[in-house]
Amino acid sequence: MTIAKKQETTSMPNGWVISELKDIVDINPESHDPTQTPLEKFFYIDIDAVENGSGVISTVKELVGNDAPSRARRVVRTDDVIMSEVRPYLKAFALVPKKLNNQICSTGFAVLRSKGKIDPQYLLNVLFSNDVIDQCNRMMVGAQYPALNDSQVKKIRILLPPLPEQRRIATILTTVDDAIQNSRQAAAEMERLKMGTMQELMTK
């Protein structure tokens, strides 16, 4: 059931509400221009650094201020959620880990920082939902380079349970994600074993 349909009914669990992102997170709360400190090193998160649909920041670039691209301007903190505004249907969204606290991401992301009403891990999982992606698809502008702007991100509406329920939901979904990731790793290992065995059989 979509958020619009839920609003028309009284079937939502007790204590659940529908909220716009602007009411529960600060959007792009900090900025910094690394070129102002030309020799200082920092880690830069660009769109390609996030694995689509996984919530994982897989690779970052270590740069100095002199080499900072023009889009390296948004400061991230631990447990911020970064949401790609460019082609959001690809789901380049991620939770910022402790090791990337106070680093820089591209202005192609919206940085979402909880105001205390939403658990960051729950927020990340909700952003992956079909309902949120449908909202993004309806709001996107641009044919060749479809993207959201900050004012549109603010209007995204999500289901918001009480915090204890958010944390339980996030824990369950994270456990499922971990199981999926472990399965993928096991499958990759088996594929490498197969290829190695095949090579050995073909040559010996």
N, C-alpha and C positions, 0 to 999 in steps of 0.2 A: 504493500500500500504506500502510495506517495505521501509526502508531507502535506500536500494540498488536500488529499483525500482524508488524511488523519485529522486535519483541522476541521473538516466538515462533520466528523463523527465524535462520539464520546468514548471511543474504544481505547484511547491511550491509557497506559498504566498510571496508577495514582502517583502524582509527584513529577511526572514527565511533562515537559513543556516544549514548545517550538521556539527556537531563538535564532536571530540573525547573528552572523559572526561578529559584527561590530559591537554587539552587546556583551560578548563573552571573551573576546581576545583583543589585544592591541595589535594593530596591523602596521608593520614596518616601523617599530618604535624607535630604532636607532640607525644612524647612518655615520659613515666615516669614509673619508677620502684617503686611501693609503699613499697616494702620491705626495701627501703633505709630510710624510716621513719616508723619504726615498730609499733609505738603506735598511729600513726595518722589515724583517721577514713576517709573513703571515700565510695562512692557509686559505685558499680560494676555492669556493664551491660553485661550479657552474652547472648548467642544466644537465650536461653530459655526465656529471659526477653521480647522479642519482639513477639507480636502476628502476626502470618503469615498473610500477605496481608492487615493488618489494618493500618500500619504506626505508631502504638502505642507501646510505651515502657510501659508494664503493671506492671512489677515487677522488682525491683532492690534489690541487697543485700548490706547491710551496713557492711563493714569489717574494720579491722585495717590492717596496713601494714604487720604485722607478718602472717596474715592469707590469704594474697593475693595469688591467684593461679598464676601459671607461665604465663598464657595467659593474665593476667590483666596488660596491658602495654600501651594501646592507650588512649591518652587524648582527651576528647570531649568538644566542646564548644557549646553554644546556637546556634541553627539553623544549626549545622552540620547535614549531613545525614549519617547514618550508614547503611551499606549494607553488609549483610552476604555473605561472599565468599564461605561458605560451603553450598552446595545444594541451590544455589540462586533461583532455580525454586520454592522453598517454600515461597519466598518473605518475608523473615525476614528483612525488611528494615524499618527505622524509622527516624523521625526528632527529634533532641535532644531539649527538652524543657529547659526553663531558670533554673528550679530547679536542673537540672543535669549539669549545666555549670561547667567546669573544673573538671569533674569526669573521671572515667576510664572505658573503654570498652575492651572487649576481642579482641585479635589479630585475631579472626575468622571474625571480621568485617573489611571492608575497611571504613575509615572515610573520607568523602568527604566534603571539605570546599570550598564554593564558592569563586572565585576570583573576583566576582562582575559582571560577565556576565550572571549569571543564578540565578533565584530566588530559594531558597532552597525548598519551597513547590512544585514548578513546577518540580524541579529535582526529588523529591520523587515520584511524580505521573508518571513521565516519566519512572523511573526505574521499575514501576509496569507493564509497557506496554508489550504486547506480543512481540513486535519487540526486546526490550532489553532482555527479557527472552530467546528468540530464539538465540540471540547472545551469551548469557551466556552458553546456552546448547551446542552450537557448540564449545565453547572454553574450557569447563570444562575438567579436567583431573582426572583420578582415577575412578575405577569401584565401589568399595565398599564405598568410601568416596569422592564422586565427589565434586570438589571445583575449584575455580578460584584462580589465584595468582595476585599480585599487577600489574604486567606488562600486564596482560590480562584485568584487570579492566580499566587501562589507555586507552585501545583501544576501549572500548565500544563507539558506535556512537549514537548520539541522535539528534533529530530535535530541533533547537534552534531559537524560534521567538525573536523579540525585547522584552526587559524587560517589557514594559507596557502590551504587549499581554501575556507574561508568567504569569504575576500577575493576569490578568483577567481569564485566563484558570485555574490557581491554585485556585482562589476564587470559581469558578463554581464547580470544582471537589471536593473541600473541603465541599461545601454546600451539594453536593450529598452524600458524605461520612457521613456527620453528620446526614442526613435524614435516611440513611441506619442503622447507629448505633442506632438512636432513635427508629427505627422500631424493631430492634433486642431486645432492652431493653424492649419495650412494649410487644413484643411477650414473652419474658422471664417472665415478670410480670404476663401476662395472664396465662402462663403455671403454675406458682406457685399458682395463684389463683384457677386454675382448680384442682390442686392436693390437695390443702387445702380443697376445697369444697367437693371433692370426699371423702377425709378422714373423713370429718364431716358427710357426708351422710351415709357412710359405718358403722360408729360407733354409730350414733344416729338415 
